[in-house]
Amino acid sequence: MKFEDTFFSFEEIYSIGIEKESGLHYLSIQVSNHMVDYEEYYKISENEYNLFHSNPAMSIDFAKQCKKRKKDALLIIKPGKFRGAAS
């Protein structure tokens, strides 16, 4: 998979973008476990992508819900045994 970020929020620490091979739109958050820092990618619709891209303030609540694991059904890659926590 080739994730390409098109927007990054330094304040809220998340990004939005497009997965180049499938065309899926995503919002990603940074997470860490005891071994590594990595990103979790959450599928968003094209409409959400366009809204979030044109008005980033609209994506903050979605990102916060992802960090609280309330959007896990939308994970593009399911986490492994040692799932990290959002910072």
N, C-alpha and C positions, 0 to 999 in steps of 0.2 A: 504494500500500500504506500502511496505517495501523498502525504498530507502537506498541503501548501496553505500556509496562513496568509490571509488577506487583511487582517486587522488584529492588533494586539493591545490589550489594556494593561498598562503598567500599574495602574492604581488597584484594579480588581484581580489582576493576574489570571487572565484567560485570553483565548484567541478564538477567532472564527476563520473559517476557510473552506476549501473544497478539496476532497480526496480525488486526485487526478485520474486514477484508473477507473473508478466507478462513477464519478461525478457527484457523489454524496456531499452534502453540505454538513458542516459540523461546527460545534463549539467545543473547545478543549480547555481543560484545567490542568494545572501542574500539581502533581502529587509526589510524595516521598515515602519510602519505607526504609528499613534499616540498612539496605544495600544500595539503593539507587534512587535518583530522581527521574520521573518520567511524566508523560502526559496521558490523560484519559480523554477519549474522543466520544462525543455525544452527537448522535444524528439530529439534525434540525431540517425543517422543510426549506424549500427554496424561498418561500414567502418570509419565513423567519430569518433566513440568511439576509435577504434584501432589507428587511426591517432593521435587524441588528447592525448591519453594515451602514445604513444611512442614518441610524439613530442609536448609537452605542448604549445610551442610557437605558434603552428598552431591554438590553440583554443582561443587565446586572442581576436581576432577580433570577433569571434562568441559570446563570453561572453559580449563584449562591445555592440554588436548589441542587445543582450537580455536586457541589462541594459537600452538601449534607447527605448525599447519596439518595436523593429523592427522585432522580431521573435515571436510575440504573437500567431501566428497561430500554433506554435509548443508547446504551453503550455500543459502539461499533466493534470494539475488541473487548471481550469479557476479561475481567481481571483474573490474575492467577492466585495462588495460595497466599502469597504475601502482599496483599493489596495495600497500597500506600494510602496516606491520609493527605487531604488538601491542606495547604499552608494558608 
